Amino acid sequence: MSVLGKTVMITGASRGIGASAAEVFAGAGANVVLVARGGEAITEIAGSIGDQALAVPCDVSDYAQVEAAVQATEAAFGPVDILVNNAGMIEPVAHLSAIAPGDWDRVIDVNLKGVFYGMRAVLPAMIARGSGTILNISSGAATNPIEGWSHYCTSKAGVLMLTRMGDKENREYGVRVIGLSPGTVATEMQREIKASGVNPVSQLDWSVHIPPEWPARALVWMCGSDADAYLGQDISLRDDAIRRTVGLIE
């Protein structure tokens, strides 16, 4: 599937993977809707992209705001063809015995419930049209416990199950649901992880992190039929074979 002329809604688009995805999708000819709490940042990015981009301030942990963002997308560009559920957070990094329950809840609200809210808001129309693609940003943390990340690991494990459920319930209606586990990416989140100093991930040298453009390009590739073998699964961008297929390495 070419993304030319398609409408893509991207959450967490104010920085990192989300911002890069907006630029890469737009470069491939898609209309892009940047969704994030940081209205000023997404407005600046959308302005640099041009008329095929729209900024919609939204807190993905509030379903009413997510619904409103979908409605704004439809009013500007038509139905959402592709949803990229990218919004996520990891702070504060803390042990189970010490983390404030409210802080733990907030990560679950954004990372897990925010993905569900996005899927719930776009699925009925995708089912009615018989087409649509939902791409969920996952993590190796979905299947591996990492010290200090109980909230993040739990949320990503839930996102993996939402990907599997989304595919199981909706593939027959023409809706494609796939997860992307990008590995460690040179984003602000990695700076937060490094500052925590809590686990081996925080000790990684900055040079090992991939640029955010790599997962962005992978997301565009995932919209095509070559990725259909991965429906209902997480694709690992740590896999060199996937990197070659996407064209990230030779």
matplotlib code that plots the C-alpha trace (Angstrom):
import matplotlib.pyplot as plt

x = [0.0, 1.4, 0.7, 0.4, -2.8, -3.6, -4.4, -2.1, -2.8, 0.3, 0.2, 3.1, 4.2, 5.9, 9.3, 11.3, 9.8, 6.4, 7.9, 10.1, 7.2, 5.2, 8.0, 8.7, 5.0, 4.5, 7.6, 5.9, 2.9, 0.5, -1.6, -0.4, -2.1, 0.2, -1.3, 0.4, -0.1, 2.6, 0.6, 3.4, 5.8, 3.4, 2.2, 5.8, 6.4, 3.2, 4.0, 7.4, 5.7, 3.0, -0.6, -0.6, -0.1, -2.4, -1.5, -4.2, -3.4, -4.6, -4.0, -4.3, -5.3, -8.6, -10.9, -13.0, -9.9, -8.9, -12.4, -12.2, -8.8, -10.2, -13.1, -10.6, -8.7, -11.8, -12.8, -9.4, -8.4, -11.1, -11.1, -8.1, -6.4, -3.4, -3.2, 0.3, -0.1, 3.3, 2.6, 4.4, 6.3, 8.6, 9.3, 9.6, 11.9, 11.6, 11.2, 7.8, 8.4, 8.9, 7.0, 4.0, 0.8, -0.3, 2.9, 2.4, -1.2, -0.2, 2.2, -0.5, -3.0, -0.8, 1.0, -1.7, -5.1, -4.0, -3.4, -6.7, -8.4, -6.8, -7.8, -11.4, -11.8, -10.8, -11.9, -15.6, -15.0, -12.2, -14.4, -17.2, -14.9, -13.2, -9.7, -7.3, -3.9, -3.1, 0.6, 1.4, 4.8, 5.9, 9.1, 11.3, 10.0, 6.7, 8.3, 11.3, 11.2, 13.6, 14.5, 12.7, 10.3, 7.3, 4.9, 6.5, 7.0, 3.4, 2.0, 4.0, 2.9, -0.6, 0.0, 1.3, -1.9, -4.0, -2.1, -2.9, -6.5, -6.9, -5.8, -7.8, -11.0, -10.6, -8.4, -11.5, -12.8, -9.7, -8.1, -4.4, -2.9, 0.9, 3.3, 6.8, 9.5, 12.2, 14.9, 16.8, 16.3, 18.1, 15.2, 14.5, 13.2, 16.6, 18.1, 15.6, 16.5, 20.2, 19.7, 18.0, 21.1, 18.9, 19.4, 21.7, 19.8, 20.8, 24.4, 24.3, 26.6, 24.6, 26.2, 24.3, 20.9, 19.4, 18.1, 14.3, 14.1, 14.7, 11.5, 9.7, 10.8, 9.8, 6.3, 5.8, 7.0, 4.6, 1.7, 2.5, 1.6, 5.2, 4.5, 1.3, 3.3, 3.5, -0.1, -1.0, 2.7, 5.5, 8.2, 11.7, 13.8, 16.8, 16.6, 19.2, 17.0, 14.1, 16.6, 17.7, 14.2, 13.2, 16.3, 18.0, 21.2, 22.8]
y = [0.0, 3.4, 6.1, 8.7, 10.6, 8.6, 10.3, 9.4, 10.3, 10.2, 10.5, 11.7, 13.7, 16.6, 15.0, 11.8, 9.0, 10.8, 14.0, 12.0, 9.8, 12.9, 14.2, 10.8, 10.0, 13.5, 13.1, 9.9, 11.9, 11.4, 13.9, 13.9, 14.9, 15.5, 14.8, 15.7, 17.6, 20.1, 22.2, 24.7, 22.0, 20.2, 23.5, 24.3, 20.9, 21.0, 24.5, 23.2, 20.4, 22.6, 22.3, 18.5, 18.6, 19.5, 20.0, 18.9, 19.4, 16.3, 14.3, 10.7, 9.7, 11.5, 9.6, 12.6, 14.5, 11.5, 11.4, 15.1, 14.6, 12.0, 14.3, 17.1, 14.8, 13.8, 17.4, 18.4, 15.3, 12.7, 9.3, 8.1, 5.5, 5.0, 5.4, 5.5, 5.0, 6.4, 8.5, 7.2, 8.1, 6.4, 8.8, 8.5, 5.5, 4.0, 0.6, -0.9, -0.3, 3.4, 4.8, 7.0, 5.3, 8.4, 8.4, 4.7, 5.4, 8.2, 6.0, 3.4, 6.1, 7.4, 4.3, 1.7, 3.4, 6.0, 3.2, 1.6, 5.0, 5.6, 2.1, 2.5, 5.9, 4.8, 1.1, 1.5, 3.7, 1.4, -1.6, 0.1, 1.0, -2.4, -1.0, 0.7, 0.2, 0.6, 0.7, 0.5, 1.4, -1.4, -2.3, -5.2, -4.2, -5.9, -9.3, -8.5, -7.1, -4.2, -2.8, 0.5, 0.1, -1.7, 0.8, 0.9, -2.9, -3.5, -0.9, -2.3, -5.8, -4.5, -2.8, -6.1, -7.8, -4.9, -5.5, -9.2, -8.5, -5.8, -8.2, -11.2, -9.3, -7.1, -8.7, -10.2, -6.7, -5.5, -3.8, -4.3, -4.1, -4.4, -3.5, -2.0, -2.7, -0.2, -0.9, 2.0, 5.2, 8.5, 10.5, 12.5, 9.4, 7.8, 10.9, 10.4, 6.8, 7.6, 10.2, 7.7, 5.4, 2.6, -0.3, -1.5, 0.4, 3.6, 2.6, 2.3, 4.6, 7.2, 5.9, 2.6, 4.2, 4.3, 7.6, 8.2, 8.3, 4.5, 3.6, 6.3, 4.7, 1.3, 2.5, 3.6, 0.2, -1.5, 0.1, -2.1, -5.7, -6.8, -6.4, -8.6, -11.5, -9.6, -8.8, -9.1, -9.2, -6.9, -6.3, -6.0, -3.3, -4.8, -7.6, -6.9, -8.8, -6.3, -3.4, -4.6, -5.2, -1.7, -0.3, 1.0, -1.0, -2.9]
z = [0.0, -1.0, 1.6, -1.1, -0.4, 2.7, 6.1, 9.0, 12.6, 14.8, 18.6, 20.6, 17.6, 19.3, 19.4, 18.8, 16.8, 16.4, 15.0, 12.6, 11.5, 10.6, 8.4, 6.8, 6.1, 4.7, 2.5, 1.1, 0.1, 3.1, 4.9, 8.5, 11.7, 14.6, 18.0, 21.3, 24.5, 23.4, 21.1, 20.4, 19.3, 17.0, 15.5, 14.6, 13.0, 11.1, 9.8, 8.5, 6.7, 5.1, 4.0, 4.2, 8.0, 10.9, 14.6, 17.1, 20.8, 22.7, 25.9, 24.8, 28.3, 27.8, 25.5, 24.7, 23.5, 21.3, 19.8, 19.1, 17.5, 15.1, 14.3, 13.5, 11.3, 9.4, 8.9, 7.5, 5.4, 5.5, 7.3, 9.3, 7.0, 9.4, 13.1, 14.7, 18.5, 19.5, 22.6, 25.6, 28.8, 31.3, 34.1, 37.0, 36.9, 40.3, 42.1, 42.8, 46.5, 46.1, 43.2, 43.9, 42.9, 41.0, 39.0, 38.1, 37.1, 34.8, 32.8, 32.4, 31.4, 28.6, 27.4, 27.6, 27.9, 25.3, 22.8, 23.5, 23.2, 19.8, 18.5, 19.9, 18.3, 14.7, 14.6, 13.9, 10.8, 9.6, 10.0, 8.1, 5.2, 5.2, 5.4, 7.8, 9.4, 13.2, 14.1, 17.8, 19.1, 21.4, 23.2, 24.2, 27.7, 26.7, 27.3, 29.5, 33.1, 33.5, 36.9, 37.8, 34.8, 36.3, 34.9, 31.4, 31.1, 32.2, 29.8, 26.9, 27.7, 27.5, 24.2, 22.7, 23.8, 22.3, 19.0, 19.1, 20.0, 17.4, 14.7, 16.0, 16.1, 13.0, 10.4, 8.7, 8.2, 6.4, 9.3, 9.8, 13.3, 13.8, 16.6, 16.2, 18.8, 17.7, 20.3, 21.8, 19.9, 20.3, 21.8, 24.9, 26.6, 26.3, 28.0, 30.9, 31.1, 31.2, 33.9, 36.1, 36.2, 37.5, 35.1, 32.3, 29.7, 31.4, 31.0, 27.3, 25.3, 23.2, 20.0, 20.2, 19.9, 16.4, 14.9, 15.2, 11.4, 11.3, 13.1, 11.2, 7.9, 9.2, 10.0, 6.4, 5.2, 7.6, 5.8, 2.8, 2.0, 2.6, 6.3, 6.3, 7.6, 10.9, 11.4, 15.1, 16.1, 17.1, 14.5, 16.1, 14.6, 16.4, 13.7, 11.0, 8.4, 9.1, 8.9, 5.5, 4.3, 5.2, 3.6, 6.7, 6.3, 3.4]

ax = plt.figure().add_subplot(projection="3d")
ax.plot(x, y, z, "-o")
ax.set_aspect("equal")
plt.show()
